[in-house]
């Protein structure tokens, strides 16, 4: 067992040296703005407070609610109206949360088939044949497997991030032996997931590209002569996605390439991983059938909830797990996805409060006034404002309808082509999804990599994925807007 390379201050030291100075500085800045008669945009204030509280290790849910209330009060909305806006929008998030819970149950049921454990066992067995000789090949094989699983989880087998808490924990021991930096793994997961739904128009990609992005572009652009078609979205998003992938390669080959030591906890694996390391023909056929039918149902009924539920039922009837264990499997999936579902629900309330303040559009409009007729500057500011807003929401899907009413007219007024307009709005909404404390992508990465308590959500998931997924995307999306 090796010592961890990270050391954390005691609670008293952390409060004295970090929490109190940050609160003091924040209060001084806010008080100074009031004395000077300056108005701080409520959206800017809310998102800044939310990020600060998360960095100070408050639970994300508490940070979201606190920042939402403060933003509402800053905008002059009463406490009652702020809470009403929060509560009314929880319903939207709860619908998504229920979908994630069902997806979690389906993912656990898939794990009971033995596929994921068999994969982990085969990799472990290969390690045992000569760690020194195969260490590097195993490392790259593992990263490729995680990358492929991330892509399939969005487009082919729509379980989103639910596969991470099932597949990753059994592999942590292998990662420890290979001395892999888990921050690199978090970046691979985040970048691969983001790239797949932003570029490939199936599964979650169909929802984002066709149902949300193109629908909003056509609705807002109808009176402005803008018409976009389904084949335009992948073309427009190609360069921005290449920026994300470039960031992933930087994380793997440069930033986090050096070995990092973690404690190896022997004989410890989560319940979802404790499945037989065997797979007979019946299990294989039932698992494939469940995956195919779930995919067909998801496409046919446009519902991930229905697809995951049908897949779960097929695995249950096929005897992948005992009939009497259905409740246990579902509850296990519920526990696995509960934190994500709760935060997604509260994040919807947070987004609702920000919308209720009426200060999202003034923030974007102020940026437009500053831009003038400079296309290069305009593209850069539109992308950065989108990044800031999406960090707060933690959901690129929710950012599109908010940005579209201002971004589409602005892009056309500046002379951007339809393809460039698609790239600007799609990238601006997607920026910050990977890297937000409230994002399902970062929450999922932490759920898997922190199974043994050695991966911090903010320092090891949020900050690394924010830097590597977003910086390259900003640059490549800016180039796409000017070239297309």
Secondary structure, 3 states (H helix, E strand, C coil): CCCCCCCCCCHHHHHHHHHHHHHHHHHHHHHHHHHCCCCCCHHHHHHHHHHHHHHCCCCHHHHHHHHHHHHHHHCCCCHHHHHHHHHHHHHHHHHHHHHHHHHHHHHHHHHHCCHHHHHHHHHHHHHCCCHHHHHHHHHHHHHHHHHHHHHHHHHCCCCHHHHHHHHCHHHHHHHHHHCCCHHHHHHHHHHHHHHHHHHCCCCHHHHHHHHHHHHHHHHHHHHHCCCCCHHHHHHHHHHHHHHHHHHHHHHHHHHCCCCCCCCCCCCCCCHHHCCCCCCCHHHHHHHHHHHHHHHHHHHHHCCHHHHHHHHHHHHHHCCCCCHHHHHHHHHHHHHHHHHHHHHHHHHHHHHHHHHHCCCHHHHHHHHHHHHCCCHHHHHHHHHHHHHHHHHHHCCHHHHHHHHHHHHHHHHHHCCCCHHHHHHHHHHHHHCCCCCCCCCHHHHHHHHHHCCCCCCCHHHHHHHHHHHHHHHHHHHHHHHHHHHC
